[in-house]
Amino acid sequence: MQKSGKQGFFLWLIKNIRILPKLLKLIGRLMKDPRVKFLPKAALVGSLVYLISPIDLIPDFLIPLVGQLDDIAVLYFAFRYFFASVPPQVLAEHTEAIQREK
């Protein structure tokens, strides 16, 4: 018997939400690391500012679902750009350091 889409999403969310604290710690460490370039850091901060800003490309009230999707898209591409721009050895170093912390 297969799980419905809604149940499957919530099971996935519950299973993966536990990595959120480590992900936030990793982002914080990378934001402080001088080996990570300024532009990826600025893109990440800018996407968070855009998220809380009352100014939207597509207003949430105009087209309800699409209004939230543009916020999600901005965050997705900013995070993707940020992590793609971090040198692999720097990412590995911080990931290992976080894994060693208990």
Steps between C-alpha positions, in 0.01 A plus 500: 500500500644834393485818708299791363688808384409706807595222744821433309602866519440520874693177561788639293484830692501330840787274395714786368414785738759369745781614267380862515707599809817358342421671169452835675826450690678417172363813333607711798852359489528550125374859525784575743768322296715745300572230237135525384463789258288806574252466211355161606465631855327813372265291284397293800442804721319676216264207453412504869440876486278446196306236690412735788461808280149622424609554139448195276552424133163326506285626789366221722149646503480533121555136410511314833692182413731658244574783741657258747674301228712798396621534861590131507675527161712794614608311812566180306723667242684706763576191710598304192735779384644539851584132545626463142737793557654363819831325428452124557785474750353785709157336498650165598705659779197669658275197452753275674541750785123510555480120492770479768302735729255320720 
